[in-house]
């Protein structure tokens, strides 16, 4: 895997803060006591250290994906601020911006609890930096009983529908299934951020019937003209856009109220620039809520205006309309 110079420069900054962990890892092992003491966690910690060192070697060889997997497992076995910072840096080098963004947020919390100011400051700066180039996606599901939606093999709960979430750039497989319904699948391509996309899972066809998909282009009539259709498709898109707009405005309001609530928590747990863990979490959450509120209002307003225009300009039943079906709304 070829790593770009900007990402290597970013990784170098993080690795400079992680020197303490490497130095500690290189220290010679202590002489064991005469009578062995059984420590259930000792095996995990030894394995975590071995994985950490192996990950360092793989990263130096440019084998970033393999290194990331070992960093993740090392942190799972023995969570440390330095290890999770390496996990975040590795995922950033892979181009997995959403995953790295979440990793850095976790690293900031770990460092704050350990009173490691430099690492906390570094992690929070990376959270802010990556936050400006995230790709977001919002999934919308039909009302189908016992519907199961899988994103890259992982289930999306009904509560996740309509929620704007960051996602790593690249191709993602989306599957939907329900009892008595034909399975539906598609591939969602997410480009590098910043960007936003809404993906709509269509109503599933009854089992045994062909799965609904993009319709073929209209066949040409003998005189060379296109087949006549009413504006039903455009009106349907208009109503969807109106729904997205109303939802966006409602979400903006909810996040705005949440921001005010979290602000009061910050005031209770912070004195000047010093905050306890609850204050730090509330402050981070308040910033995220304020950003989400602003974006939701902008997206909601744009979608609302788009829906109105589509409904007003939709052709009548006797007019000729362009063919096409909408499954994903940007």
C-alpha positions in Angstrom: 0.0 0.0 0.0 1.3 3.4 -1.0 0.9 6.1 1.7 0.8 9.8 0.6 3.3 12.3 2.0 0.6 14.4 3.8 -0.6 11.3 5.7 3.0 10.4 6.6 3.6 13.9 7.9 0.5 13.6 10.0 1.5 10.2 11.3 5.0 11.5 12.2 3.4 14.2 14.4 1.4 11.5 16.3 4.4 9.2 16.6 6.4 11.9 18.2 4.0 11.9 21.1 4.1 8.1 21.3 7.8 7.8 22.0 7.3 7.3 25.7 5.3 4.0 25.0 8.1 2.7 22.7 10.8 3.5 25.2 8.8 1.8 28.0 8.3 -1.2 25.8 12.0 -1.5 25.1 12.9 -1.7 28.8 14.4 -5.1 29.9 11.9 -7.4 31.7 12.1 -7.6 35.5 13.5 -10.7 37.1 10.7 -13.0 38.1 10.2 -13.8 41.8 11.5 -17.1 43.2 7.9 -18.3 43.7 5.8 -17.7 40.5 2.7 -15.6 41.0 -0.3 -16.4 38.8 -1.7 -13.2 37.1 -4.7 -13.9 34.9 -4.1 -10.6 33.0 -0.3 -11.2 32.5 -0.9 -13.3 29.4 -3.1 -10.7 27.8 -0.7 -7.9 28.5 2.2 -10.0 27.1 0.2 -10.7 24.0 -0.8 -7.0 23.7 2.9 -6.0 23.9 3.9 -8.5 21.3 1.1 -7.4 18.9 2.1 -3.7 19.5 5.7 -4.3 18.5 4.7 -6.4 15.5 2.3 -3.6 14.4 5.2 -1.1 14.6 7.3 -3.3 12.4 4.6 -3.8 9.8 3.8 -0.1 9.7 7.5 0.7 9.1 7.4 -1.8 6.2 4.3 0.0 4.7 1.9 -2.8 5.5 -0.6 -0.5 7.0 -3.8 -2.7 6.9 -2.0 -5.5 8.7 -0.5 -3.1 11.2 -3.9 -1.6 12.0 -5.4 -5.0 12.8 -2.6 -5.8 15.3 -2.9 -2.3 16.9 -6.6 -2.8 17.4 -6.2 -6.3 19.0 -3.4 -5.0 21.2 -5.6 -2.2 22.5 -8.5 -4.6 23.1 -6.3 -6.8 25.2 -4.6 -4.0 27.2 -6.2 -0.5 26.6 -3.7 2.3 26.8 -3.7 6.0 25.6 -0.6 5.4 23.5 -2.0 2.3 21.8 -5.3 3.8 20.9 -3.4 6.8 19.4 -1.5 4.4 17.2 -4.8 2.8 16.2 -6.2 6.2 15.2 -3.0 7.1 13.3 -3.0 3.8 11.4 -6.7 4.1 10.4 -6.0 7.7 9.2 -3.2 6.4 7.1 -5.6 3.8 5.6 -7.9 6.7 4.6 -10.6 5.5 7.0 -11.4 9.0 8.2 -14.6 8.2 10.1 -13.0 5.3 12.0 -9.9 7.4 12.8 -12.1 10.3 13.9 -13.8 8.1 16.5 -10.5 6.5 17.5 -9.0 10.0 18.2 -12.0 10.9 20.3 -11.5 7.8 22.4 -7.8 8.5 22.7 -8.6 12.0 24.0 -10.8 10.5 26.7 -8.1 8.0 27.7 -5.4 10.6 27.8 -7.6 13.0 29.9 -8.2 10.2 32.5 -4.5 9.5 32.6 -3.7 13.3 32.9 -1.6 13.1 29.8 -2.0 16.6 28.6 0.1 16.5 25.5 -1.6 13.4 24.2 -5.0 14.7 25.0 -4.3 18.0 23.2 -3.0 16.1 20.2 -6.0 13.8 20.0 -8.5 16.6 20.2 -6.7 18.6 17.5 -6.9 15.5 15.2 -10.6 15.1 16.0 -11.2 18.7 15.0 -9.1 18.3 11.8 -10.7 15.1 10.7 -14.2 16.4 11.5 -13.8 18.9 8.7 -13.3 16.2 6.0 -15.8 13.5 7.1 -18.2 11.9 4.7 -21.8 11.5 6.1 -24.6 9.2 5.1 -28.2 9.0 6.2 -30.2 5.8 5.7 -34.0 5.7 5.3 -35.9 2.5 5.5 -39.5 1.5 4.4 -42.0 0.5 7.1 -41.7 -3.3 6.7 -42.3 -5.7 9.5 -39.2 -7.5 10.8 -37.0 -5.6 8.3 -33.3 -6.4 8.6 -30.8 -4.0 7.0 -27.1 -4.8 6.9 -24.3 -2.5 6.1 -21.1 -4.4 5.3 -22.6 -7.4 7.1 -23.4 -5.4 10.3 -27.1 -4.8 11.2 -28.5 -1.3 11.2 -31.1 -0.9 13.9 -34.4 0.9 13.2 -33.2 3.7 15.5 -30.3 4.4 13.1 -32.8 5.3 10.3 -32.7 9.0 9.6 -29.6 9.5 11.6 -26.7 11.4 9.9 -23.5 9.4 10.7 -19.9 9.6 9.5 -18.8 6.8 7.2 -15.4 5.7 5.8 -14.8 6.5 2.1 -15.0 3.5 -0.3 -17.6 0.9 -1.4 -20.1 -0.4 1.1 -22.5 -3.3 0.6 -26.1 -2.6 1.7 -28.6 -5.5 2.1 -32.3 -5.5 3.1 -34.5 -8.5 3.8 -37.7 -9.4 5.6 -39.9 -12.5 6.0 -42.0 -13.0 2.8 -40.1 -10.4 0.9 -37.4 -10.7 -1.8 -34.0 -9.7 -0.6 -32.6 -6.4 -1.9 -28.9 -5.4 -2.2 -26.9 -2.6 -3.6 -23.4 -1.1 -3.4 -23.0 2.4 -2.0 -19.9 4.3 -3.1 -18.8 7.0 -0.7 -16.2 9.5 -1.9 -13.6 11.3 0.2 -15.2 14.0 2.4 -16.4 16.4 3.2 -19.7 15.2 1.7 -23.2 14.1 2.6 -25.5 11.4 1.1 -28.9 10.0 1.8 -29.6 6.4 0.8 -33.2 5.2 0.6 -33.9 1.5 0.9 -36.9 0.8 -1.4 -40.1 -1.1 -0.5 -39.2 -4.7 -0.8 -41.1 -6.8 -3.4 -43.1 -9.8 -2.3 -41.0 -13.1 -2.2 -41.0 -14.7 -5.7 -41.6 -11.4 -7.5 -38.7 -9.7 -9.2 -36.8 -7.3 -6.9 -37.5 -3.7 -7.7 -34.6 -2.0 -9.4 -33.9 0.9 -11.7 -36.3 0.8 -14.6 -34.9 0.4 -18.1 -34.8 3.5 -20.3 -38.1 4.2 -22.1 -38.4 2.5 -25.5 -38.5 4.7 -28.5 -41.8 5.0 -30.3 -42.0 4.3 -34.0 -41.7 8.0 -34.9 -38.5 8.2 -32.9 -40.0 10.1 -29.9 -39.9 8.9 -26.3 -42.9 7.2 -24.6 -45.2 9.6 -22.8 -45.4 9.4 -19.0 -47.0 11.5 -16.3 -45.0 13.4 -13.7 -45.7 10.8 -11.0 -42.0 10.0 -10.5 -41.0 13.7 -10.1 -43.9 14.3 -7.7 -42.8 11.2 -5.7 -39.3 12.6 -5.4 -40.7 16.0 -4.5 -42.6 14.4 -1.6 -39.5 12.5 -0.5 -37.5 15.8 -0.6 -40.2 17.5 1.5 -40.0 14.7 4.1 -36.2 15.0 4.2 -36.5 18.8 4.6 -39.0 18.5 7.5 -36.9 15.8 9.2 -33.8 18.0 8.8 -35.4 21.0 10.4 -36.7 18.9 13.2 -33.3 17.3 13.7 -31.7 20.8 13.8 -34.1 21.9 16.5 -33.4 18.7 18.6 -29.6 19.2 18.3 -30.0 22.8 19.2 -31.9 22.0 22.4 -29.4 19.3 23.2 -26.5 21.8 22.8 -28.2 24.1 25.4 -28.7 21.2 27.8 -25.0 20.1 27.4 -23.9 23.7 27.9 -25.4 23.7 31.4 -23.6 20.5 32.2 -20.3 22.1 31.1 -21.0 25.1 33.4 -21.5 22.7 36.4 -18.4 20.6 35.8 -15.9 23.2 34.6 -14.1 26.0 36.4 -12.4 28.3 33.9 -10.4 26.1 31.5 -10.3 23.1 33.9 -13.0 20.4 33.6 -13.6 17.0 35.1 -14.4 14.0 32.9 -18.1 14.8 32.8 -17.4 18.3 31.8 -15.0 17.2 29.0 -17.5 14.8 27.6 -20.3 17.4 27.8 -18.1 20.0 26.1 -17.2 17.7 23.2 -20.9 16.6 22.9 -22.1 20.2 22.9 -19.7 21.1 20.1 -20.9 18.1 18.0 -24.5 18.9 18.7 -24.1 22.5 17.6 -22.4 21.4 14.4 -25.0 18.8 13.7 -27.8 21.4 14.4 -26.3 23.9 11.9 -25.9 21.2 9.2 -29.4 19.8 9.8 -31.0 23.2 9.3 -29.0 23.8 6.1 -29.8 20.4 4.6 -33.4 20.5 5.8 -34.0 24.0 4.2 -32.4 22.9 0.9 -34.4 19.7 0.7 -37.6 21.5 1.6 -37.0 24.1 -1.2 -36.1 21.3 -3.7 -39.3 19.4 -2.8 -41.5 22.4 -3.4 -39.8 23.1 -6.8 -40.2 19.5 -7.9 -43.9 19.4 -7.0 -44.7 22.8 -8.7 -42.8 21.9 -11.9 -44.0 18.3 -12.2 -45.7 17.7 -15.7 -49.3 16.8 -16.0 -50.5 13.3 -16.9 -50.4 14.2 -20.6 -46.9 15.6 -20.6 -43.8 13.8 -21.5 -41.5 13.3 -18.5 -37.9 12.0 -18.2 -37.5 8.4 -17.1 -35.6 7.3 -14.0 -36.1 6.1 -10.5 -34.5 7.6 -7.4 -32.9 5.3 -4.9 -30.2 7.6 -3.5 -30.7 11.3 -2.8 -27.6 13.4 -2.4 
